[in-house]
Amino acid sequence: MRYFTLIDFQHWVLALFFGLLAVILIYVAWRLSPEERDGRDVGSIPAGNVPRSNPIPPILIFIAIYALLGALGYAILEGMLDGPIG
């Protein structure tokens, strides 16, 4: 459903609001914790605890492959059918 008479304007408004939402979420995710603002050392590792390298879980690899294959399949079908599906 169109909210504005110009569809391009509607896309700009949607992009603006989603962009602002993304900026707000990024700010909230990356702001300093209270311990870091107070100057306390929160990054030290206690003796005996050695960090280990964690590989990417196989489920994430399968999800990424599925998404890439789905996008590729959609692009091929769209090209063969001369238009978007749906």
C-alpha positions in Angstrom: 0.0 0.0 0.0 1.4 3.4 -0.9 1.5 6.1 1.7 2.7 8.8 -0.6 1.8 9.6 -4.2 5.4 9.2 -5.3 6.7 5.7 -4.8 10.3 7.0 -4.9 9.6 9.3 -2.0 8.1 6.4 -0.1 11.4 4.5 -0.6 13.4 7.5 0.6 11.3 7.8 3.8 11.6 4.1 4.5 15.3 4.2 3.9 15.6 7.2 6.3 13.7 5.5 9.1 15.6 2.2 8.7 18.9 4.1 8.6 18.1 6.0 11.8 17.0 2.7 13.4 20.3 1.1 12.4 22.4 4.0 13.7 20.5 3.9 17.1 21.0 0.1 17.4 24.7 0.4 16.5 25.2 3.1 19.1 23.4 1.0 21.8 25.5 -2.1 20.9 28.9 -0.4 20.9 28.6 2.2 23.7 30.9 1.8 26.6 29.8 -0.3 29.6 29.7 1.3 33.0 32.9 -0.5 34.0 34.8 0.9 31.1 33.5 4.4 31.8 34.8 4.2 35.4 38.2 3.2 34.2 38.2 -0.2 35.8 40.1 -3.0 34.0 37.5 -5.3 32.5 39.7 -6.9 29.8 42.1 -8.9 32.0 41.9 -12.7 32.0 42.4 -14.5 35.3 45.5 -16.8 35.6 44.9 -20.3 34.3 42.2 -19.4 31.9 43.6 -19.5 28.4 41.4 -18.3 25.6 40.9 -20.8 22.8 40.0 -20.2 19.2 36.4 -21.0 18.5 35.7 -22.1 14.9 32.6 -21.1 13.1 29.8 -23.5 14.0 28.7 -25.8 11.1 25.1 -24.5 11.3 26.3 -21.0 10.4 28.2 -22.3 7.4 25.0 -24.2 6.2 22.9 -21.1 6.7 25.3 -18.9 4.7 25.5 -21.5 1.9 21.7 -21.8 1.8 21.3 -18.0 1.6 23.8 -17.8 -1.2 22.3 -20.7 -3.1 18.8 -19.2 -2.6 19.9 -15.8 -3.9 21.6 -17.4 -6.9 18.6 -19.5 -7.7 16.3 -16.6 -7.4 18.4 -14.5 -9.8 18.5 -17.4 -12.3 14.7 -17.9 -12.1 14.1 -14.2 -12.4 16.2 -14.1 -15.5 14.5 -17.1 -17.1 11.0 -15.9 -16.3 11.6 -12.3 -17.3 10.4 -10.7 -14.0 10.4 -11.1 -10.3 8.7 -14.1 -8.7 5.5 -13.4 -6.7 
